[in-house]
């Protein structure tokens, strides 16, 4: 089933405007640079489709994972998708996903492919706005700074923040500040979720959320403590939660949607608190392949 164009764009109170950026940067050059950076490994036709989509983003036209993005990467990356039948056909649904380290193109589009599949399965959503999945993404790509092999900091790749702002604005997704970590790997900054996001979510949206905040070792599903705060805020609302497991393998890039769990049945720890790590262990870990065993280890 094909996707539909949303009739309304949701604008949050503190969401950054991309209009000044779109008016400032040269569109032709931006399309060429974007194609060069993000189009590695695409087929010739894939480059054509990517450039077309980039031009739409720069014109602030709406783009969708299925109609616009999928044609660019469909012949470049093999995705193996399982568990689509677990995706709720409507209603507020939070998808908790892991970060899988992968080449740049695959690292971008496995989120998009999962959103495309989710949109196609949400056939009973009341309208096109509620049917379309929102992805929470950080603003820009970051890379570690290393001195003599030791990580001493993190830097945002030049222009990637601007690209992400344009892309998420055109796709009607959500951006937050990049995470900052303490020495134990815990996220310590607020990251700035847009005001009104949760209220719109509770009305029946689907949201992809990746609480790890960064790529990690294969098979490591450990979530930061801050992740528990996010689900706890929703404990009194009617929402479902699915795990979304990404795994790079020799036969392709695996995307698995786990069983759906209502928030009232979400795993709790020994003191009765909602626990995302228990959810990951119980529902997400079994989806990993045998040669990539589940690991929850200290950072």
Beta strands, then each sheet from edge to edge (+ up, - down):
strand 1: 79-82
strand 2: 93-97
strand 3: 134-138
strand 4: 142-147
strand 5: 150-156
strand 6: 174-176
strand 7: 206-209
strand 8: 240-249
strand 9: 252-262
sheet 1: 1+ 9+ 8- 2- 7- 3- 6-
sheet 2: 4+ 5-
end
